[in-house]
Amino acid sequence: MLLSQANINELQDQKVLLAFSGGGDSTSLFFLLLASNISFDIAIVHYGQRTQADEEVAYAQELAKTHGLTCHLLKAKSIKQNFEYEARTIRYDFFENLIKENSYTHLLTAHHLQDRLEWMLMQFSKGAGTAELLGMKEKENRQTYTLLRPLLQHTKDELLSYLKENNKHYFHDKSNDDLSYKRNYFRHKIANELLKDNLEGIRQSFNYLEEDVSELIKEVDIREAEELSLFISSGYKRSDIFHIDKILKAKGYILTSNQRQELKTQDEIIAGRKFLVVLDKGIYYISPFISEVMDKDFKEECRKLGVPSKLRPYLFKCPMAFILFTRYLPCSI
């Protein structure tokens, strides 16, 4: 059974958005949701990079019309460089705007076991701990919705077999065969070969990793306003740094190994001259690092409130972030 009963139960009577591309992964999930009588809509992004993308969008719209669903389409702006990162940012900004506008409760992506394994191998090659190796989890509770990856236990071959058995059309993106992309190299040269003879062992290893990470990483409530993010320290540096790293990645910045080491011993760092990370009175604050001329009244208010000095210019520039800061003063927690 490709969709677990637990996932089916969770998605019943919810407002679900499926990230769709027309490829084998998301097309499998599309028909699995239909077969499970789960109500959902789909969202697809046209990046304007491939001629086949026109056909994929038309297919998505046709499927939606046939099955009485809404198909949300975004025609993305041209991406000049760093395509994978920029495309992901555009995609998730689109999804989150749709979630906000339409009150979707769940976002579904069709990541599968190869995606998970290639991510682990790439992180392992760069230097990573247990939490980073696990990478994507089946379920993540975000601020206003739940991100669900219900196919993580299954291989690409299993999904394609399902489509073939049920005579369902899908598209193959030839750019996924280009080994000049690091992700594709890891998938075709390493991950696929490992899965051929070690499938059950790899599945079980990920189950163990999930158990380990649940013990290692403590969940925190991350609050955001404008570009300020804050959370109460878990009291465990390893866990806190994991969340800081995740926040900064979402902002387009990757912590270096040296910066991770600095965060273990220092309460304040400036990352790449772009971002400030400061621990003050048990609360972590992550914001852009800027210089801003402040008026005397604001400076005095910051002094009375005990605002970290390097954080003050950003809060002066961004009033909503300042309001969030005051709500989470230690005396108000």
PyMOL commands that set and color helices and strands:
alter all, ss='L'
color gray80, all
select helices_A, chain A and resi 5-11+24-35+52-66+83-102+113-126+130-134+156-165+174-177+182-216+237-250+257-265+296-305+309-317+319-327+330-332
alter helices_A, ss='H'
color red, helices_A
select strands_A, chain A and resi 16-19+40-46+71-75+106-108+139-141+146-148+223-225+228-232+268-271+275-280+283-288
alter strands_A, ss='S'
color yellow, strands_A
deselect
rebuild
show_as cartoon
